[in-house]
Amino acid sequence: PHHRPAELDADLARLREAGADSNALVVQARALVLAGRDREAVDLLSSKGRRTHFSTLFWLGAAYWKLGRLAEARVVLQDARRLNPHLAKHAARLPGLADFLASVAPESGGDRARLGYELATHLLTVAEIETLVRAYRFRRAAAEYEALLAAVTSGTRKADIAARLPEVRAMAAALDRIVAAVNRGQPRLKARVGGADLTLQKADEAAFDFTIPKGSGRFPWAFVGPAALLDMVSSCAAPPDDLFGLACVAWEAGEPDLAVKTFEEAAKHRPELRPAVAAFVARQRGIPVPAGGFALHQGRYVTPEEKARLSEGLVLFEGRWVTPKDRAQLARGLVRAGDRWVAGDEAELLRLGFRRHRGEWMSPGDYEALRGTWAEAWTADTAHFAIRTNQGEAFARDLASLLEAAWQDMHAVYGDGPKLKEKVAVLAFRTFEDWRTWCRDNRQEASLNAAGLARSDAGTVAGWNKSRNEQQFLQTMVHETAHLFWNRLAPAARTPSWYAEGMATEFEGFDWTGKEWRWDHVADTRVAFIRGAVKGRRQLPLQDLFGGDALALINSDMSRALLFYAQCWSVVHFLRTTDNPKWRAAGEAYRKELAAGGTRGLPHFLGDTAAFEKDWMAFVAGM
């Protein structure tokens, strides 16, 4: 540990100047964790560290663990263990971490190559399925999980999916019951959406038709909040399992009070659900189910140890138990001096993560909770962008610098770009609930299942943290910005979906060198999907690729959509970087054709499509 903060800051500055790879980032993060500056370590590694680098995952997981963000720590450390089975030896460096690791299941099953493929693709795959859950497409989500369960070889991943499936099936059963009641007209169900009272007339698993006093319409089920769903299912005399499923929905939508109330109602009528409730809560918190299960305390599920401290009148504040009065003082940045509370040293408070907001000091947890709401989101202005995000303060800074660098890279790749009359509005939402509200208010319901969109007409780029991974969130925002860049650069273009997505996905290929963002245009999260498909001869026929529609696939076929994006990227990247002058010339001619508003497809410029496909497949196989 570094006991001299000023010297640590100087050492970190030297490391930032000298470092340009993952090992240099890890050295910085390790120093921060050992010095107790865990939030800074998370900020550094979550957006800039490589998720295929063991030490990055280890120190990121350790920082999450020290901050009490145990669910996130568990996910990261599981991936670290897959890269290095001797994780426990490294954990011995930090007192207490080895005990936590004992609850992180070791990997089992599957050959090394297959496990590597699953590690590279699982995060995006599960993110797509969980988006179906958040959008209330429960039947599709259950079917996707069933297919994934049959496909994965990792014992740990199988266990995770097997634990999740019953919850999603219960959600699906609840929605099925509501749909059936709507179509019977008995009872007549109502819902409140966006301030309007709707009477439901007809429904299917995706959406419902409704009437209002002065009109009618159709909304996706995702526009209905968990409370309204629970009201409807309760009107249908639903069994406890349905209530259990919708309680999971409420918890995941950020309504734990409603979830706990519903869990208790379900378990009262069917006590056999108690283990399932405990397992769900444990996974959400990132801890094992305590012996004897969770205790209910003032509407919250707590461990027996937590209940004992709470019963003493204590509250948890920044990792320690204090009295409510002391918490109020500590949260304002005060420190105890004898029997008095005095103002803390400003530099020390800032180092500990305290921030001034509206003239008052706020603790890190309170500040992040407040600014994590969209109404209080962080903002950042750059030369080309007006950014708003509730993902985090460090994320806002990273996004601002990244988008400016990306804009310059887009100029370098495609020539002089569009001249903006006003800054691009960039909206980066932390949660699906924020994204859903924006989509509803802006009539973008078709994009609910997507990670983001670009509205060239409105000069807006919007996206959300679909995978709960800040690196991929940054990639999403750059991807959507690339769409807007191209649409403004070539307003006459009628760009087919495959080429638009391929171009945008190229700009997901960036890294932090330690000093700046740099692009190699290799979208690492996409490589495994297309390489695996080509190896197994499962790639899309080029004719199907050229005629595909990304949004339609997102809304209909998750697995095909993931392959579509990966294959689009690989074809565009091959056209732009191949050593074969014929294919490069064809790619350039096609881009100019599109920019001019032309309609001739890529095959016109390729000539021999079969030869092109053969060379492209060899390129992918060699990646």
N, C-alpha and C positions, 0 to 999 in steps of 0.2 A: 504494500500500500504506500501511496505517496502522501506524506504527512504535511507537506508544504504546498498549499494550494497555488501560490504565486509561481512556484517552480514548476508545478504540474502544468499550469497553463502555458508556460514558456516551452516546456518539453512537448506539449501537444501541438503548439504552433510549429515547432521544428519538424515534428512528424508529418504534419499536414503539408509542409513545404517539400519534404523529401519523398513522401509516400505516393505511390501511384498504382498500387495493386491491393488485392484482398488482404494480404498479410499485413500491409501497413495500416489498413483500416482496423484490423483485428488488434494490433498493438495499441492503437488509440483507444479502442473500446475496452480492452482489458484494463488499461490504466484508469479509465473512467469508472468501471465497475469496482475495481479495488479501492478507489478513492471515494466510493459511495455516491458517485454521480450517475446513477443508473438511468435516469431519464435521458440524459445526454447520450449514453451508450445506445439506448433504443433508437433515439432520433438518428444517430449516425448509421447504424447497421440496418434498420428496417427499410430505409430507402436507398442506401448506397451499397450495402453488402451483398455478396453473391449467395443465393440460397442453395447452391450446390457446394459450398465451401464449409467443411466441418467446423473449423474454428469460428467462422462467422456465426453459424447456428448455435454453437455452444455458448458463446458470450452473449448473443442476443437472448437465448433462452435463460441464461443466468440473470441477465438484467431484468427480464420480465418476472422471473421468480422473486428476485429481491424486491420488486415493486408490488408484489402481491397479485400480479396479473397472471394467475396460475393457469387458466385455460390456454392463454397464448403461449406460456412457457412450455406447457405439455406438448402442444402441437410442434413447436420448433425443436424441442429436445428429442421428440420421437424421430424427426427427420435427421437430426444429428446422429442419433444412435444407428440409423440405417446406413449412414456413411462411415461410422466408426463404432464397432461393437464394444470397444473399450471405453465407452463414455464415462463409466463410473470412476475410472482412474482419474480422469480430468476433473470430475465433480468433487473429488477429495480436496481440491484447492480452496473450496468455499464451504465453510462449516454449515451443515444443515442441508446442503444441496443433494448430497448422496441419499439422504432419507427421502427427499421428494422424488428423486430418480427411481427409487425402488417401486414407486407406483406407476412409472412409465414403462409400459410393456415392451420387452425386447422383441426384435423382429424374428419371425419364424416363417418357414415355407417359401417355396419359389427359388428358381435359380437366380444367380447374380444379375444376368442380363435383363431378365424379366423384371426383377425388383428395381433395377435402374430405370427401366422404361416407366414403371408405375410411379416412381419418385418424381420423374420429370413431367408426367401428365396428370397425376392425381389431383393436384391442387385446382387446376383449371376445370377438370372434369366434375369434381364435387361442387365447385363454385357454380357451374351451370345447373346442376341438379338442385342445389339449394336455392337458386334463383327461382326455379319452378315452384319450390315450396313457398317462398316469400310472395310469389305472385298467385298463390292459391291454386296452382295447377298440380294438385296433390296426386291424382291418379297417374299422370305422366311422370312425376317425380318418383313415385313408388316403382313404376315399371323400369325407369332408368336405374334406380338403385338395385333392383332385382337383377338386371342385366350386368351391372358392374360387379355385384357380389359373385356372380358366376364366373366373371372374367379375371378378377384379381387373384394373385397367388400369395400375396403377403398376408400372413396370419393376422397381423395387427390391423391391417386395413379391412380384412374380412370381419374382424370383431367390431370395428367401428361401424361398418355398414349394417351388420346384423343388429347392432344396438339401435341404430337410427330407423330402420325399416318399420318396426311396429308403430313408432310414433307417427310416421308419415302415412301409414295405412289407416291409423285412427283418424287423422285429419281428413283423409279421403272419404272415409265412411261418413263423417259428420257432414261434409259438403254434399255428398250423394243424398243424404237425408233431406237437406235443405232444398236441393234441386227438385227432388221428388215432390216435396210439399208445395213448392212454387207452382209446379206444373199441374198438381191436383187442384190448386186453389184453396186447399184446406190444410191448415189455417191460412188466411190471407196474410202474407208476410210483408213487412215494411222495413226500410233501412234509411238511415240518415247519412248522406254523402255530401261533403262539401257545403254543408249548411242547408241542403235541400232534403225534404222528406219524400222518399220514393216508395211507391207501391209496386211490388214485384209481380209481373204478369206471366212471364215465361222464362225458362232458364235451361242452360246446359252446363257442362262442367267448366266452361271457360268464361261465360258471361251471362248476363240476365237482361231481359227487357223490362222496362219500368214505365210507369206513368206518373206525372205530377199534375197538379191542378190545371196547368196551362200547356201541357205538352207531353211528350214521351221521349224515350231514348233507350240506349243500350250501353251498359258499362261492363268492364271486366270485373270479376269477383274481387280482384286485388284492390279495387277502390273502396271496398267495405272494410272497416276496421274490425279488430278482433271482438270488441264489445258487441258490435252489431251482429256479428256471426253467432256469438254465444246467445244473444237474445233470440235469434231466429231458431237455433237448434234447440233451445230450451222450450220454445213454443211447439216443437215437434215431439215432445216426450222422448228425448234422446236418451240412449243408455249411457252409463258412466264412461264407457270407452270413448264415445264421441266427445264427451266433456274433457277427458284426458287429452285427446288430440288437439282440441282447440285451446286448452290451457298451454300446451307447448307453443302454439302459434302466438298466443298473447305474450308469453315470456320472451320469445325471440323478437317480437315487435317492440320490446322495450316497455312492457306493461306488467312488471312482476307482481304488483299487488293484485291485479285481476287474475293473473295466472295462479297465484297461491290460493286465492279464494275458490277458483274453479277446481284446482287439484283436490282441495279438501272436500269439496262437494262430491266429486267423482269417487274419492276414496271412502267417503262416508257410506255410499251406497254399494261400493264394491271394494272392500278392504284389500283384495288381492292385487289392486293396482299400486299399493304403497311401494313395493320394490321398484316398479317402473318409474314412479315419481322420483324416488330417491336417486335412481340411476341417471335420470334426465338432469336433475339439479346438480348432481356431482359433476357431470360432464360440462355443464354450463359454467361451473365454478372452477373446473380444472383440478378437482381433488377427489380422492377415493370416497366412497360412501362410508361415513363414520360408523363405528360399531353401534348397533342399535338404531341407525338411521338418523335423519335430521330431526331436530326439534323445532316446533313452531313457537316463535316468540314475536309477539306484537305484529302478526301478519307477515313474518319473514321466516324462511327456513334457515336455521343456523346449526352449527355443530354443537354437541354437548359442551365443549370447552368454551365456545363463544357465548352460549346461553348463560354459563356460569358467570362470565365477566359482565355480560349485559345485565344480569340480575343484580350485580353489585352496583349498578348505576353507572358503569363505565361505557365509553364509546370508543370505536376504533378510529384513530386519526394518524394518517401517514405511517401505518405499520405499528403503532403502539396504542395501548389502552390508556385513556385519560378520562377525567371527569368532563361532563358537558361544559361546565364553566371554563375549564382549562382549554378545552377544544376551541371555544369561541375566541379566547385570547390568542392562542397559538395560530389560528387560522388568519388572524389579522397581522401576523408578522411580529407579535410581541414575544419577549422572552422573560423568564422569571429571574429576577435578581433579588435573592432573599425572599422577603414576603411581598415584593412589588413586581408588577409587570412593566417592562420598559421596552422601548422600540428596539428592534433588532438591527444589527449592522446591515446596511443596504447591500453591500457587496456579498455578504454571506447569505442573505435572503435570496438574492438572485442566483447564487450558486446552487442553492437548495431547490430552485425551481419556483420560488414565489414570484408573483407578478403584481404590478400595480394596475388596477383597473378602476377607472372612474374615481381616481384619487385615493383608493383604498388598497392595501396589500391583501392578496388572496393566496391561500395555500395552493400548491400544485394541483392537488386533487379537486379542490373547489373551482379553481380557475379553469381546468380542463373540462370539468363537467358543465360549467356555464358556457364556455366558448364552443363546446361540442354541440350545442343547439344551433340550428340554422339561423335563428334570429340574432344570435351573438357571434356569428362566424367570423373568422379572421379574414382580413382583406390584404391584398398586395397589388400595387400598381407598377407596371413596367412600361417600357417604350411601346409595346404592342398589345398588352393585355391588362384587363381589369379583373383580378382574380378574387374569388370568394370561396372559402372552404371551411368546413367545420371538422376536418380530419385532424388537424393539429397545427401548432405554431411552426414547428420545424418543417412539416410537410408543406405549408404555405410558402415558406422561403425556398424550399427545394423546387417546388412546382414553378415558382416565378423564374428562378434562374434557368431551369430546364427548358421551359417553353421559349424563352428568348434564344437560348442556344439552338433549340430545335428549329425555330423560325429561320435562323441563319443557315442551318444545315439544309433546310428545304430549298432555300435560295441557291445553295451550292449545287444541289442535285438537279434542280429543274430550271435554273436560271433566274433572272430577275422576277421576283414574286409580285403579288398584288400590292398596290399602294392603298393603305387603309385610311379612310376618312375619319374613323374613330376606332378606339381600342376594341379588341375582341373581348366580349364578356365570357369569362371562364367560371363555370359553376362546378365545384368538385364536392359532391355530397358524401358524407361519411356513412350513411345508412340507407337501406332500401326504402325506409319510410319517408325520408326526405326526398329521395328520387321519385317515389310513387306520387307524392304530393305535387312535385313539380310537373311530372308527366300529366297528371290529371288537370292541373290548372292551365297547362299549355297545350292540351288536346294532343298529347303524344302517347296515348295509351298503347299504340302498336309497338312502342319501344320499351315497354316495361321489362321485358326479358333481356334486353340488351344491356351492355355495360356503359354505353354512352351514345351520344349523337352530336352531330354538328348541324346547326341551322345557319346556312350561309346567308339566307335572306334576312335573318335577324342578327347576324354577327355574333352568334352564341355557340359556345362549346360547353356541353354538359356531360357529366358522368358520375358514377358512384363506385365505391370500393367493393366491387362485386366479389372478389376473392378474399377480402379481409387481409390483403397483402399490399403494403404501401408501394413496393416496387412495381407490381402489376397495375396498381392504381395510377402511378405516374405514366406507365406505358399506355394505359387507356386514354389518359388526357392528351398525350402526345399524338396518339393514333387519331383521335377525333379532331385535333388541331390540324393534322395533315389533310384530313378531308376538307376542312374549311379553306386551307391554303390552296389546294388544287381547284376547288370550286370557284374561288375568287380569281385564281390565275387563269382559268380556262372556263369562263362563264358559258361559252357556247357548247361546251362538251356535253355529250350524252353518254357519260362514262358507264360502261357495264359494271355490275356489282363486283365481279371477280377482279377487275383491274383496279377499281377504286379501293377495295379492301387490301389488295396486294400492295399497292403504293403506300397506303396508310400504315400497314403492318410493318413495312420496312423500317419505319421510323421508331418502332418499338425496340430496335436493336441499338441500345446505347449503354454506356458505362460511365462511372465516375472515376476519373484518373487520379483523384486526390487534389486536383486543382481546377478541373473543368469537366463538363459533360462532353463525351466524344462518341461519335456514331461509327459502327461498322455495318449497320443495317442488317445484322443477323439476329432475327427475333428468336432468342434462345428458348422461350416458352413454347414456340411453335415447332421447333426442329424435330423433337421426338415424335410428334404426331405424324408429320409427313414422312420422316425416315422410316418409322415403323410401318406406315401404310405401303410405301414403295417396296420395302423388304418383303412384306406379305402379299404384294400384288393387290392391295386394297385401295389404291389411289382412285380418285374420280376420273373417268374418261374425260379427255380434254373437252369434248363436245358438251358434256354435262357441266364441267367447270365453267366454260365460257357462257353458258346459259343460266347459271345458278343465280340465286338471289339470297344475299346474306341474311336479311331480316326475316324473310320467309322461312329459312332454315332454322334460325334461332327460335322461331315460334312454333316449329313443327318437328324438328329432328336434331336434338342436341349433339349427338355424336357426329352426324354428318356436317353440322355447322362447324364444329371444332376442326374437322379435317379440311373443310372448305377454306377456312381462314389460313390454315397452315399451307395448303397447296397453292392458294392465291399468292401468298408471300413468296413461296419458293419459285414459282414461275416468273414473277416480276423481278425477283432478285437475280435469277439466272439470266433473264433477258438483259439486265443492266450490267452484270459483272462478268459474264462468260468471256472466255478468250476467243470464242468463235466469232469472227467479224460479221458473218452472215446473220447470226441470230441477234447480235447487238444492233446491227443496222435495222433489222426487222422491228425490234422493240422500239427503237427511236422513231422510226417512220410511223409506227402505230400510235405512239404517244402524240406525235404532231398531227396525225389524222384526227384523233379525238379532240385535241385542243382547238382545231379549226372547225369543229362541229361535224366532222365526217362520220360515216356510218359503217365503213368497211371494217370487218373484224380482223383480229390478229392472224388467222389462217391465210388471209389474202396476202399478207406481207411475208409470212413464213415460207410459203410455197410447199415444201415437203414437211407436212405436219408430223408424219410418222418418224422422220429422222430427227426432228426437233424433240419429240417426246422421248426418244431413245437417249439423246444427249442430256436432256433435263433429268431423266431418271438416274443416269450415271452421276450427274452432279449431286443429286440428293443423296445417293448411296455413299458418296465420298465425304459428306459433311460430318 
